[in-house]
């Protein structure tokens, strides 16, 4: 799966404690926007939420950042993870916030 300038790749990585999302243009090799549970604006909202709730915050944040950059359609790369739990929560939150994939 590769991202193009017209449809960049939304890549998800989850660790034991955090979740990360990047929108990548693979033709240039550049990360266009990124969000994670470690971002200062997201970190303040994460306390007391479940991991799925944290993933929803990151999904909404990545969609907001992508839409502000003029990116409204992406290719979803789940990174080999099952479409379940945190990955699914992130994807659904990004869709509800306006990203198309």
HELIX and SHEET records of a PDB file:
HELIX    1   1 UNK A   40  UNK A   46  1                                   7    
HELIX    2   2 UNK A   51  UNK A   68  1                                  18    
HELIX    3   3 UNK A   86  UNK A   96  1                                  11    
SHEET    1   A 4 UNK A  30  UNK A  36  0                                        
SHEET    2   A 4 UNK A  19  UNK A  25 -1                                        
SHEET    3   A 4 UNK A   9  UNK A  14 -1                                        
SHEET    4   A 4 UNK A  75  UNK A  77  1                                        
END                                                                             
